[in-house]
Amino acid sequence: MADEKMYLSSSPHFHSPVSTQMIMWMVSFALLPVCIAGCIIFGWRALAVLAVSVASCVLFEYLFNLIVYRKSEPEKVLSIKDGSAVLSGLLLACTLSPLVPFWQVVLGACFAMVVVKGFFGGLGQNVWNPALAGRAFLFICFPSTMGAQWLDPATDAVSGATILSQSSQFTSYWDLFLGRQGGCIGETAAIVILISGLFLIWMRIIDWRIPLSFIATVALLTLISGGDVLMSVLSGGLMLGAFFMATDYVTSPITSWGRVVFGIGCGLITFLIRKFGGYPEGVMFSILFMNCIHPFLNNLRSRMYGYGKAKKEAK
């Protein structure tokens, strides 16, 4: 009898050609048109913020890995090659005003990569989206620069309000669609964000349930409350947050129904903050809050593995 051997190995047992590194670089590639649109709309200042943010995120992650893993796990020092630090840098910059001081960008990148990501164990272990957490840190520490100074692309003048905070500035839906409005670097050109987001869905990099339920919830609640639906969807950070922030693999549910509830929760909190809160935008806070409870949403499954309806025995 032939000597048969049994091989035992840990999961995963099914391998996919799509790696984490490929996903990170693919999302960064899809985000590039949004960044380019921001540079075209706001000029060299936006490009500088993007460069400082990406360089800072990569540098801080490398230095943190070098200090923590240099002796115990030296291979992790160069884990920056997975592209997650570059993506976090792009996302952080997209959520900032082009007028933000560069030293604040560096500080936000440090908080995002060291405190939010590094201290929790690195990629795959963080509780919150690092880019959004970095922006929240800056917003709490420096509200005067993070929420009070915006660049009007039509006049190149500094404005004290965005479309959401002062509806009288609204000109036309076409301006909102093309990005001719004040705001953060990556949130103004709705058409570019939509195309990039649909590209990620088409490539099956992100799931359509979170962005659809997120945007639809905000639109429906705005309609019920008598507000301007198109303005609420096309302005602010809703589109960017729905496609690029809320769909983060680590901080969002993995189940279908969990993703639907996650998107609805983000939309509900965003609407409540916009409608009744003292801050005109609620996308950042809504996603960070839902990040905290997303592990519980993984229990919302369409079916349990190993269970099913009992089959009737044939007579």
Buried (B, 14 or more C-beta within 10 A) or exposed (E): EEEEEEEEEEEEEEEEEEEEEBBBBBBBBBBEBBBBBBBBBBBEBBBBBBBBBBBBBBBBBBBBBEEBBEEEEEEBBEBBEBBBBBBBBBBBBBBBBBBBEBEBBBBBBBBBBBBBBBEBEBBEEBBBBBBBBBBBBBBEEBEEBBBBBBBBBEEEEEBEBBBBBEEEBBEEBEBBBBBBBBBBBBBBBBBBBBEBBBBBBEBEBBBBBBBBBBBBBBBBBBEEEEBBBEBBBBBBBBBBBBBBBBBBBBBBBEBEBBBBBBBBBBBBBBBBBBBEBEBBBBBBBBBBBBBEEBEEBBEBEEEEEEEEEEEEEEE
